[in-house]
Amino acid sequence: MIEMFDYAAAKSGIIGLTKALAKELGEYNINVNCVSPGRVNQIIFDEVLENMVDDGAYIQRNGKNNEVASVVCFLASDDANFITGQNYVVDGGQSLGLKCS
């Protein structure tokens, strides 16, 4: 069994911190958002991760670095000036739960 309580607690803490900072810094026109990527290939782990594709996932592959980076770039752009306190999940639908086939 993989125990991930520490990861879950840290991720929840970051999402909560994002919302709290967005509330406190909004009056200064500072936007605060976070991005929660799913399984993303990284050069050092590519071979291992390619074999770990979740059969129950909605998009049948791991993410790519540039797919997460695109969301971050959008949030850092002027196009996202009215977005704050949000958590963007970039996981190919993994967080939707198991896919029933």
PDB file as gemmi writes it, atoms N, CA and C in Angstrom:
CRYST1    1.000    1.000    1.000  90.00  90.00  90.00 P 1                      
ATOM      1  N   MET A   1       0.844  -1.178   0.000  1.00  0.00           N  
ATOM      2  CA  MET A   1       0.000   0.000   0.000  1.00  0.00           C  
ATOM      3  C   MET A   1       0.891   1.243   0.000  1.00  0.00           C  
ATOM      4  N   ILE A   2       0.558   2.174  -0.869  1.00  0.00           N  
ATOM      5  CA  ILE A   2       1.291   3.433  -0.937  1.00  0.00           C  
ATOM      6  C   ILE A   2       0.603   4.431  -0.028  1.00  0.00           C  
ATOM      7  N   GLU A   3       1.324   4.876   0.969  1.00  0.00           N  
ATOM      8  CA  GLU A   3       0.769   5.864   1.891  1.00  0.00           C  
ATOM      9  C   GLU A   3       1.195   7.250   1.425  1.00  0.00           C  
ATOM     10  N   MET A   4       0.220   8.087   1.155  1.00  0.00           N  
ATOM     11  CA  MET A   4       0.520   9.416   0.635  1.00  0.00           C  
ATOM     12  C   MET A   4      -0.116  10.507   1.483  1.00  0.00           C  
ATOM     13  N   PHE A   5      -0.300  10.231   2.771  1.00  0.00           N  
ATOM     14  CA  PHE A   5      -0.944  11.218   3.627  1.00  0.00           C  
ATOM     15  C   PHE A   5      -0.127  12.497   3.718  1.00  0.00           C  
ATOM     16  N   ASP A   6       1.199  12.372   3.688  1.00  0.00           N  
ATOM     17  CA  ASP A   6       2.036  13.568   3.761  1.00  0.00           C  
ATOM     18  C   ASP A   6       1.889  14.423   2.500  1.00  0.00           C  
ATOM     19  N   TYR A   7       1.814  13.775   1.347  1.00  0.00           N  
ATOM     20  CA  TYR A   7       1.621  14.490   0.082  1.00  0.00           C  
ATOM     21  C   TYR A   7       0.247  15.165   0.061  1.00  0.00           C  
ATOM     22  N   ALA A   8      -0.775  14.433   0.501  1.00  0.00           N  
ATOM     23  CA  ALA A   8      -2.137  14.985   0.519  1.00  0.00           C  
ATOM     24  C   ALA A   8      -2.225  16.192   1.448  1.00  0.00           C  
ATOM     25  N   ALA A   9      -1.588  16.106   2.597  1.00  0.00           N  
ATOM     26  CA  ALA A   9      -1.611  17.217   3.550  1.00  0.00           C  
ATOM     27  C   ALA A   9      -0.884  18.436   2.977  1.00  0.00           C  
ATOM     28  N   ALA A  10       0.253  18.201   2.342  1.00  0.00           N  
ATOM     29  CA  ALA A  10       1.018  19.314   1.767  1.00  0.00           C  
ATOM     30  C   ALA A  10       0.244  19.969   0.622  1.00  0.00           C  
ATOM     31  N   LYS A  11      -0.348  19.153  -0.238  1.00  0.00           N  
ATOM     32  CA  LYS A  11      -1.097  19.697  -1.377  1.00  0.00           C  
ATOM     33  C   LYS A  11      -2.306  20.499  -0.896  1.00  0.00           C  
ATOM     34  N   SER A  12      -3.017  19.975   0.075  1.00  0.00           N  
ATOM     35  CA  SER A  12      -4.162  20.705   0.637  1.00  0.00           C  
ATOM     36  C   SER A  12      -3.715  22.006   1.276  1.00  0.00           C  
ATOM     37  N   GLY A  13      -2.558  21.979   1.930  1.00  0.00           N  
ATOM     38  CA  GLY A  13      -2.025  23.186   2.546  1.00  0.00           C  
ATOM     39  C   GLY A  13      -1.694  24.259   1.516  1.00  0.00           C  
ATOM     40  N   ILE A  14      -1.115  23.855   0.390  1.00  0.00           N  
ATOM     41  CA  ILE A  14      -0.777  24.809  -0.669  1.00  0.00           C  
ATOM     42  C   ILE A  14      -2.050  25.419  -1.262  1.00  0.00           C  
ATOM     43  N   ILE A  15      -3.075  24.590  -1.460  1.00  0.00           N  
ATOM     44  CA  ILE A  15      -4.334  25.103  -2.005  1.00  0.00           C  
ATOM     45  C   ILE A  15      -4.979  26.086  -1.018  1.00  0.00           C  
ATOM     46  N   GLY A  16      -4.956  25.752   0.261  1.00  0.00           N  
ATOM     47  CA  GLY A  16      -5.488  26.656   1.282  1.00  0.00           C  
ATOM     48  C   GLY A  16      -4.694  27.949   1.370  1.00  0.00           C  
ATOM     49  N   LEU A  17      -3.372  27.856   1.298  1.00  0.00           N  
ATOM     50  CA  LEU A  17      -2.517  29.039   1.325  1.00  0.00           C  
ATOM     51  C   LEU A  17      -2.797  29.918   0.116  1.00  0.00           C  
ATOM     52  N   THR A  18      -2.997  29.297  -1.039  1.00  0.00           N  
ATOM     53  CA  THR A  18      -3.309  30.047  -2.264  1.00  0.00           C  
ATOM     54  C   THR A  18      -4.569  30.881  -2.073  1.00  0.00           C  
ATOM     55  N   LYS A  19      -5.599  30.280  -1.526  1.00  0.00           N  
ATOM     56  CA  LYS A  19      -6.863  30.992  -1.327  1.00  0.00           C  
ATOM     57  C   LYS A  19      -6.721  32.107  -0.294  1.00  0.00           C  
ATOM     58  N   ALA A  20      -6.005  31.826   0.794  1.00  0.00           N  
ATOM     59  CA  ALA A  20      -5.824  32.834   1.837  1.00  0.00           C  
ATOM     60  C   ALA A  20      -5.017  34.019   1.315  1.00  0.00           C  
ATOM     61  N   LEU A  21      -3.942  33.738   0.570  1.00  0.00           N  
ATOM     62  CA  LEU A  21      -3.137  34.831   0.014  1.00  0.00           C  
ATOM     63  C   LEU A  21      -3.912  35.631  -1.022  1.00  0.00           C  
ATOM     64  N   ALA A  22      -4.736  34.944  -1.813  1.00  0.00           N  
ATOM     65  CA  ALA A  22      -5.550  35.652  -2.812  1.00  0.00           C  
ATOM     66  C   ALA A  22      -6.486  36.642  -2.126  1.00  0.00           C  
ATOM     67  N   LYS A  23      -7.061  36.239  -0.997  1.00  0.00           N  
ATOM     68  CA  LYS A  23      -7.957  37.131  -0.249  1.00  0.00           C  
ATOM     69  C   LYS A  23      -7.200  38.323   0.324  1.00  0.00           C  
ATOM     70  N   GLU A  24      -6.024  38.070   0.862  1.00  0.00           N  
ATOM     71  CA  GLU A  24      -5.270  39.149   1.514  1.00  0.00           C  
ATOM     72  C   GLU A  24      -4.584  40.088   0.521  1.00  0.00           C  
ATOM     73  N   LEU A  25      -4.172  39.574  -0.628  1.00  0.00           N  
ATOM     74  CA  LEU A  25      -3.386  40.380  -1.556  1.00  0.00           C  
ATOM     75  C   LEU A  25      -4.195  40.971  -2.704  1.00  0.00           C  
ATOM     76  N   GLY A  26      -5.464  40.611  -2.793  1.00  0.00           N  
ATOM     77  CA  GLY A  26      -6.305  41.118  -3.864  1.00  0.00           C  
ATOM     78  C   GLY A  26      -6.419  42.623  -3.889  1.00  0.00           C  
ATOM     79  N   GLU A  27      -6.474  43.233  -2.725  1.00  0.00           N  
ATOM     80  CA  GLU A  27      -6.599  44.695  -2.674  1.00  0.00           C  
ATOM     81  C   GLU A  27      -5.384  45.401  -3.261  1.00  0.00           C  
ATOM     82  N   TYR A  28      -4.280  44.671  -3.395  1.00  0.00           N  
ATOM     83  CA  TYR A  28      -3.061  45.226  -3.996  1.00  0.00           C  
ATOM     84  C   TYR A  28      -2.901  44.795  -5.458  1.00  0.00           C  
ATOM     85  N   ASN A  29      -3.973  44.256  -6.018  1.00  0.00           N  
ATOM     86  CA  ASN A  29      -3.971  43.761  -7.402  1.00  0.00           C  
ATOM     87  C   ASN A  29      -2.924  42.676  -7.637  1.00  0.00           C  
ATOM     88  N   ILE A  30      -2.724  41.832  -6.627  1.00  0.00           N  
ATOM     89  CA  ILE A  30      -1.814  40.694  -6.757  1.00  0.00           C  
ATOM     90  C   ILE A  30      -2.665  39.437  -6.857  1.00  0.00           C  
ATOM     91  N   ASN A  31      -2.474  38.701  -7.924  1.00  0.00           N  
ATOM     92  CA  ASN A  31      -3.203  37.451  -8.149  1.00  0.00           C  
ATOM     93  C   ASN A  31      -2.382  36.293  -7.603  1.00  0.00           C  
ATOM     94  N   VAL A  32      -3.065  35.348  -6.973  1.00  0.00           N  
ATOM     95  CA  VAL A  32      -2.394  34.170  -6.433  1.00  0.00           C  
ATOM     96  C   VAL A  32      -3.184  32.947  -6.874  1.00  0.00           C  
ATOM     97  N   ASN A  33      -2.532  32.065  -7.605  1.00  0.00           N  
ATOM     98  CA  ASN A  33      -3.146  30.821  -8.080  1.00  0.00           C  
ATOM     99  C   ASN A  33      -2.139  29.700  -7.922  1.00  0.00           C  
ATOM    100  N   CYS A  34      -2.599  28.467  -8.003  1.00  0.00           N  
ATOM    101  CA  CYS A  34      -1.665  27.341  -7.982  1.00  0.00           C  
ATOM    102  C   CYS A  34      -2.045  26.340  -9.069  1.00  0.00           C  
ATOM    103  N   VAL A  35      -1.085  25.517  -9.413  1.00  0.00           N  
ATOM    104  CA  VAL A  35      -1.261  24.500 -10.445  1.00  0.00           C  
ATOM    105  C   VAL A  35      -0.949  23.152  -9.812  1.00  0.00           C  
ATOM    106  N   SER A  36      -1.847  22.189  -9.989  1.00  0.00           N  
ATOM    107  CA  SER A  36      -1.661  20.835  -9.481  1.00  0.00           C  
ATOM    108  C   SER A  36      -1.525  19.870 -10.648  1.00  0.00           C  
ATOM    109  N   PRO A  37      -0.298  19.586 -11.037  1.00  0.00           N  
ATOM    110  CA  PRO A  37      -0.115  18.663 -12.155  1.00  0.00           C  
ATOM    111  C   PRO A  37      -0.324  17.220 -11.718  1.00  0.00           C  
ATOM    112  N   GLY A  38      -0.753  16.407 -12.665  1.00  0.00           N  
ATOM    113  CA  GLY A  38      -0.841  14.970 -12.441  1.00  0.00           C  
ATOM    114  C   GLY A  38       0.491  14.347 -12.795  1.00  0.00           C  
ATOM    115  N   ARG A  39       0.454  13.121 -13.250  1.00  0.00           N  
ATOM    116  CA  ARG A  39       1.671  12.404 -13.619  1.00  0.00           C  
ATOM    117  C   ARG A  39       2.245  13.020 -14.892  1.00  0.00           C  
ATOM    118  N   VAL A  40       3.438  13.586 -14.778  1.00  0.00           N  
ATOM    119  CA  VAL A  40       4.084  14.279 -15.894  1.00  0.00           C  
ATOM    120  C   VAL A  40       5.457  13.662 -16.122  1.00  0.00           C  
ATOM    121  N   ASN A  41       5.749  13.360 -17.375  1.00  0.00           N  
ATOM    122  CA  ASN A  41       7.070  12.822 -17.690  1.00  0.00           C  
ATOM    123  C   ASN A  41       8.147  13.852 -17.419  1.00  0.00           C  
ATOM    124  N   GLN A  42       9.219  13.391 -16.830  1.00  0.00           N  
ATOM    125  CA  GLN A  42      10.405  14.212 -16.623  1.00  0.00           C  
ATOM    126  C   GLN A  42      11.570  13.416 -17.180  1.00  0.00           C  
ATOM    127  N   ILE A  43      12.541  14.087 -17.727  1.00  0.00           N  
ATOM    128  CA  ILE A  43      13.635  13.404 -18.415  1.00  0.00           C  
ATOM    129  C   ILE A  43      14.210  12.267 -17.585  1.00  0.00           C  
ATOM    130  N   ILE A  44      14.450  12.515 -16.319  1.00  0.00           N  
ATOM    131  CA  ILE A  44      15.087  11.507 -15.487  1.00  0.00           C  
ATOM    132  C   ILE A  44      14.173  10.300 -15.217  1.00  0.00           C  
ATOM    133  N   PHE A  45      12.869  10.497 -15.309  1.00  0.00           N  
ATOM    134  CA  PHE A  45      11.924   9.436 -14.989  1.00  0.00           C  
ATOM    135  C   PHE A  45      11.144   8.918 -16.195  1.00  0.00           C  
ATOM    136  N   ASP A  46      11.418   9.394 -17.402  1.00  0.00           N  
ATOM    137  CA  ASP A  46      10.606   9.052 -18.571  1.00  0.00           C  
ATOM    138  C   ASP A  46      10.359   7.558 -18.730  1.00  0.00           C  
ATOM    139  N   GLU A  47      11.390   6.736 -18.645  1.00  0.00           N  
ATOM    140  CA  GLU A  47      11.197   5.299 -18.854  1.00  0.00           C  
ATOM    141  C   GLU A  47      10.307   4.695 -17.784  1.00  0.00           C  
ATOM    142  N   VAL A  48      10.512   5.088 -16.546  1.00  0.00           N  
ATOM    143  CA  VAL A  48       9.703   4.559 -15.446  1.00  0.00           C  
ATOM    144  C   VAL A  48       8.252   5.003 -15.595  1.00  0.00           C  
ATOM    145  N   LEU A  49       8.025   6.280 -15.851  1.00  0.00           N  
ATOM    146  CA  LEU A  49       6.664   6.801 -15.941  1.00  0.00           C  
ATOM    147  C   LEU A  49       5.906   6.275 -17.144  1.00  0.00           C  
ATOM    148  N   GLU A  50       6.589   6.023 -18.257  1.00  0.00           N  
ATOM    149  CA  GLU A  50       5.899   5.509 -19.432  1.00  0.00           C  
ATOM    150  C   GLU A  50       5.249   4.163 -19.137  1.00  0.00           C  
ATOM    151  N   ASN A  51       5.832   3.423 -18.233  1.00  0.00           N  
ATOM    152  CA  ASN A  51       5.268   2.121 -17.859  1.00  0.00           C  
ATOM    153  C   ASN A  51       4.211   2.241 -16.772  1.00  0.00           C  
ATOM    154  N   MET A  52       3.961   3.463 -16.278  1.00  0.00           N  
ATOM    155  CA  MET A  52       3.017   3.654 -15.179  1.00  0.00           C  
ATOM    156  C   MET A  52       1.739   4.353 -15.617  1.00  0.00           C  
ATOM    157  N   VAL A  53       1.396   4.308 -16.891  1.00  0.00           N  
ATOM    158  CA  VAL A  53       0.164   4.941 -17.354  1.00  0.00           C  
ATOM    159  C   VAL A  53      -1.010   4.243 -16.703  1.00  0.00           C  
ATOM    160  N   ASP A  54      -1.914   5.025 -16.153  1.00  0.00           N  
ATOM    161  CA  ASP A  54      -3.086   4.511 -15.445  1.00  0.00           C  
ATOM    162  C   ASP A  54      -4.150   4.071 -16.445  1.00  0.00           C  
ATOM    163  N   ASP A  55      -4.473   2.788 -16.451  1.00  0.00           N  
ATOM    164  CA  ASP A  55      -5.474   2.264 -17.381  1.00  0.00           C  
ATOM    165  C   ASP A  55      -6.854   2.878 -17.158  1.00  0.00           C  
ATOM    166  N   GLY A  56      -7.115   3.368 -15.962  1.00  0.00           N  
ATOM    167  CA  GLY A  56      -8.417   3.958 -15.663  1.00  0.00           C  
ATOM    168  C   GLY A  56      -8.470   5.452 -15.938  1.00  0.00           C  
ATOM    169  N   ALA A  57      -7.378   6.024 -16.448  1.00  0.00           N  
ATOM    170  CA  ALA A  57      -7.337   7.460 -16.719  1.00  0.00           C  
ATOM    171  C   ALA A  57      -8.130   7.775 -17.982  1.00  0.00           C  
ATOM    172  N   TYR A  58      -8.631   8.977 -18.074  1.00  0.00           N  
ATOM    173  CA  TYR A  58      -9.428   9.380 -19.232  1.00  0.00           C  
ATOM    174  C   TYR A  58      -8.558   9.704 -20.432  1.00  0.00           C  
ATOM    175  N   ILE A  59      -7.401  10.275 -20.210  1.00  0.00           N  
ATOM    176  CA  ILE A  59      -6.441  10.486 -21.280  1.00  0.00           C  
ATOM    177  C   ILE A  59      -5.327   9.476 -21.047  1.00  0.00           C  
ATOM    178  N   GLN A  60      -5.158   8.569 -21.965  1.00  0.00           N  
ATOM    179  CA  GLN A  60      -4.305   7.393 -21.786  1.00  0.00           C  
ATOM    180  C   GLN A  60      -2.823   7.674 -22.027  1.00  0.00           C  
ATOM    181  N   ARG A  61      -2.289   8.647 -21.347  1.00  0.00           N  
ATOM    182  CA  ARG A  61      -0.857   8.923 -21.404  1.00  0.00           C  
ATOM    183  C   ARG A  61      -0.494   9.830 -20.239  1.00  0.00           C  
ATOM    184  N   ASN A  62       0.778   9.927 -19.989  1.00  0.00           N  
ATOM    185  CA  ASN A  62       1.256  10.871 -18.985  1.00  0.00           C  
ATOM    186  C   ASN A  62       1.329  12.261 -19.599  1.00  0.00           C  
ATOM    187  N   GLY A  63       1.301  13.265 -18.759  1.00  0.00           N  
ATOM    188  CA  GLY A  63       1.400  14.630 -19.234  1.00  0.00           C  
ATOM    189  C   GLY A  63       2.803  14.973 -19.689  1.00  0.00           C  
ATOM    190  N   LYS A  64       2.902  16.099 -20.351  1.00  0.00           N  
ATOM    191  CA  LYS A  64       4.199  16.608 -20.811  1.00  0.00           C  
ATOM    192  C   LYS A  64       4.483  17.913 -20.076  1.00  0.00           C  
ATOM    193  N   ASN A  65       5.759  18.165 -19.865  1.00  0.00           N  
ATOM    194  CA  ASN A  65       6.154  19.381 -19.141  1.00  0.00           C  
ATOM    195  C   ASN A  65       5.539  20.634 -19.749  1.00  0.00           C  
ATOM    196  N   ASN A  66       5.540  20.720 -21.083  1.00  0.00           N  
ATOM    197  CA  ASN A  66       5.034  21.931 -21.727  1.00  0.00           C  
ATOM    198  C   ASN A  66       3.530  22.112 -21.523  1.00  0.00           C  
ATOM    199  N   GLU A  67       2.801  21.037 -21.256  1.00  0.00           N  
ATOM    200  CA  GLU A  67       1.360  21.159 -21.021  1.00  0.00           C  
ATOM    201  C   GLU A  67       1.086  21.824 -19.675  1.00  0.00           C  
ATOM    202  N   VAL A  68       1.917  21.544 -18.703  1.00  0.00           N  
ATOM    203  CA  VAL A  68       1.797  22.211 -17.402  1.00  0.00           C  
ATOM    204  C   VAL A  68       2.339  23.638 -17.514  1.00  0.00           C  
ATOM    205  N   ALA A  69       3.456  23.792 -18.203  1.00  0.00           N  
ATOM    206  CA  ALA A  69       4.068  25.115 -18.368  1.00  0.00           C  
ATOM    207  C   ALA A  69       3.127  26.084 -19.074  1.00  0.00           C  
ATOM    208  N   SER A  70       2.327  25.590 -20.005  1.00  0.00           N  
ATOM    209  CA  SER A  70       1.385  26.463 -20.720  1.00  0.00           C  
ATOM    210  C   SER A  70       0.366  27.074 -19.768  1.00  0.00           C  
ATOM    211  N   VAL A  71      -0.091  26.297 -18.809  1.00  0.00           N  
ATOM    212  CA  VAL A  71      -1.050  26.810 -17.822  1.00  0.00           C  
ATOM    213  C   VAL A  71      -0.371  27.865 -16.947  1.00  0.00           C  
ATOM    214  N   VAL A  72       0.849  27.582 -16.527  1.00  0.00           N  
ATOM    215  CA  VAL A  72       1.591  28.532 -15.692  1.00  0.00           C  
ATOM    216  C   VAL A  72       1.825  29.839 -16.457  1.00  0.00           C  
ATOM    217  N   CYS A  73       2.220  29.731 -17.727  1.00  0.00           N  
ATOM    218  CA  CYS A  73       2.444  30.934 -18.544  1.00  0.00           C  
ATOM    219  C   CYS A  73       1.166  31.743 -18.701  1.00  0.00           C  
ATOM    220  N   PHE A  74       0.038  31.055 -18.897  1.00  0.00           N  
ATOM    221  CA  PHE A  74      -1.241  31.769 -18.997  1.00  0.00           C  
ATOM    222  C   PHE A  74      -1.534  32.524 -17.704  1.00  0.00           C  
ATOM    223  N   LEU A  75      -1.360  31.865 -16.566  1.00  0.00           N  
ATOM    224  CA  LEU A  75      -1.658  32.503 -15.282  1.00  0.00           C  
ATOM    225  C   LEU A  75      -0.729  33.683 -15.001  1.00  0.00           C  
ATOM    226  N   ALA A  76       0.467  33.647 -15.567  1.00  0.00           N  
ATOM    227  CA  ALA A  76       1.414  34.749 -15.378  1.00  0.00           C  
ATOM    228  C   ALA A  76       1.200  35.878 -16.389  1.00  0.00           C  
ATOM    229  N   SER A  77       0.318  35.666 -17.341  1.00  0.00           N  
ATOM    230  CA  SER A  77       0.098  36.663 -18.393  1.00  0.00           C  
ATOM    231  C   SER A  77      -0.985  37.669 -17.990  1.00  0.00           C  
ATOM    232  N   ASP A  78      -1.070  38.740 -18.764  1.00  0.00           N  
ATOM    233  CA  ASP A  78      -2.111  39.746 -18.541  1.00  0.00           C  
ATOM    234  C   ASP A  78      -3.506  39.193 -18.824  1.00  0.00           C  
ATOM    235  N   ASP A  79      -3.600  38.127 -19.603  1.00  0.00           N  
ATOM    236  CA  ASP A  79      -4.900  37.520 -19.903  1.00  0.00           C  
ATOM    237  C   ASP A  79      -5.560  36.932 -18.658  1.00  0.00           C  
ATOM    238  N   ALA A  80      -4.778  36.696 -17.602  1.00  0.00           N  
ATOM    239  CA  ALA A  80      -5.308  36.096 -16.376  1.00  0.00           C  
ATOM    240  C   ALA A  80      -5.435  37.115 -15.241  1.00  0.00           C  
ATOM    241  N   ASN A  81      -5.501  38.394 -15.569  1.00  0.00           N  
ATOM    242  CA  ASN A  81      -5.537  39.440 -14.542  1.00  0.00           C  
ATOM    243  C   ASN A  81      -6.732  39.358 -13.597  1.00  0.00           C  
ATOM    244  N   PHE A  82      -7.803  38.731 -14.010  1.00  0.00           N  
ATOM    245  CA  PHE A  82      -9.013  38.683 -13.182  1.00  0.00           C  
ATOM    246  C   PHE A  82      -9.212  37.298 -12.555  1.00  0.00           C  
ATOM    247  N   ILE A  83      -8.163  36.491 -12.546  1.00  0.00           N  
ATOM    248  CA  ILE A  83      -8.220  35.142 -11.971  1.00  0.00           C  
ATOM    249  C   ILE A  83      -7.360  35.117 -10.725  1.00  0.00           C  
ATOM    250  N   THR A  84      -7.951  34.726  -9.611  1.00  0.00           N  
ATOM    251  CA  THR A  84      -7.182  34.616  -8.375  1.00  0.00           C  
ATOM    252  C   THR A  84      -7.838  33.606  -7.435  1.00  0.00           C  
ATOM    253  N   GLY A  85      -7.018  32.986  -6.613  1.00  0.00           N  
ATOM    254  CA  GLY A  85      -7.507  32.028  -5.626  1.00  0.00           C  
ATOM    255  C   GLY A  85      -7.898  30.681  -6.197  1.00  0.00           C  
ATOM    256  N   GLN A  86      -7.397  30.345  -7.370  1.00  0.00           N  
ATOM    257  CA  GLN A  86      -7.814  29.120  -8.045  1.00  0.00           C  
ATOM    258  C   GLN A  86      -6.700  28.076  -8.059  1.00  0.00           C  
ATOM    259  N   ASN A  87      -7.116  26.825  -8.102  1.00  0.00           N  
ATOM    260  CA  ASN A  87      -6.201  25.697  -8.252  1.00  0.00           C  
ATOM    261  C   ASN A  87      -6.491  25.061  -9.606  1.00  0.00           C  
ATOM    262  N   TYR A  88      -5.526  25.106 -10.485  1.00  0.00           N  
ATOM    263  CA  TYR A  88      -5.696  24.509 -11.815  1.00  0.00           C  
ATOM    264  C   TYR A  88      -5.124  23.098 -11.803  1.00  0.00           C  
ATOM    265  N   VAL A  89      -5.988  22.133 -12.031  1.00  0.00           N  
ATOM    266  CA  VAL A  89      -5.588  20.728 -12.053  1.00  0.00           C  
ATOM    267  C   VAL A  89      -5.287  20.349 -13.498  1.00  0.00           C  
ATOM    268  N   VAL A  90      -4.048  19.960 -13.756  1.00  0.00           N  
ATOM    269  CA  VAL A  90      -3.602  19.591 -15.094  1.00  0.00           C  
ATOM    270  C   VAL A  90      -3.193  18.126 -15.009  1.00  0.00           C  
ATOM    271  N   ASP A  91      -4.194  17.241 -15.107  1.00  0.00           N  
ATOM    272  CA  ASP A  91      -3.908  15.819 -14.878  1.00  0.00           C  
ATOM    273  C   ASP A  91      -4.568  14.875 -15.874  1.00  0.00           C  
ATOM    274  N   GLY A  92      -5.022  15.389 -16.996  1.00  0.00           N  
ATOM    275  CA  GLY A  92      -5.623  14.525 -18.008  1.00  0.00           C  
ATOM    276  C   GLY A  92      -6.891  13.827 -17.538  1.00  0.00           C  
ATOM    277  N   GLY A  93      -7.524  14.372 -16.528  1.00  0.00           N  
ATOM    278  CA  GLY A  93      -8.767  13.800 -16.017  1.00  0.00           C  
ATOM    279  C   GLY A  93      -8.572  12.777 -14.917  1.00  0.00           C  
ATOM    280  N   GLN A  94      -7.351  12.579 -14.471  1.00  0.00           N  
ATOM    281  CA  GLN A  94      -7.080  11.584 -13.431  1.00  0.00           C  
ATOM    282  C   GLN A  94      -7.871  11.860 -12.153  1.00  0.00           C  
ATOM    283  N   SER A  95      -8.051  13.128 -11.809  1.00  0.00           N  
ATOM    284  CA  SER A  95      -8.755  13.467 -10.569  1.00  0.00           C  
ATOM    285  C   SER A  95     -10.268  13.284 -10.675  1.00  0.00           C  
ATOM    286  N   LEU A  96     -10.768  12.925 -11.860  1.00  0.00           N  
ATOM    287  CA  LEU A  96     -12.201  12.677 -12.034  1.00  0.00           C  
ATOM    288  C   LEU A  96     -12.641  11.361 -11.414  1.00  0.00           C  
ATOM    289  N   GLY A  97     -11.688  10.517 -11.085  1.00  0.00           N  
ATOM    290  CA  GLY A  97     -11.995   9.212 -10.521  1.00  0.00           C  
ATOM    291  C   GLY A  97     -11.832   8.125 -11.577  1.00  0.00           C  
ATOM    292  N   LEU A  98     -12.112   6.926 -11.185  1.00  0.00           N  
ATOM    293  CA  LEU A  98     -11.917   5.804 -12.096  1.00  0.00           C  
ATOM    294  C   LEU A  98     -12.872   5.838 -13.266  1.00  0.00           C  
ATOM    295  N   LYS A  99     -12.348   5.468 -14.392  1.00  0.00           N  
ATOM    296  CA  LYS A  99     -13.150   5.380 -15.612  1.00  0.00           C  
ATOM    297  C   LYS A  99     -13.713   3.960 -15.697  1.00  0.00           C  
ATOM    298  N   CYS A 100     -15.007   3.858 -15.822  1.00  0.00           N  
ATOM    299  CA  CYS A 100     -15.643   2.542 -15.946  1.00  0.00           C  
ATOM    300  C   CYS A 100     -15.746   2.194 -17.430  1.00  0.00           C  
ATOM    301  N   SER A 101     -15.202   1.059 -17.795  1.00  0.00           N  
ATOM    302  CA  SER A 101     -15.262   0.667 -19.204  1.00  0.00           C  
ATOM    303  C   SER A 101     -16.236  -0.466 -19.400  1.00  0.00           C  
TER     304      SER A 101                                                      
END                                                                             
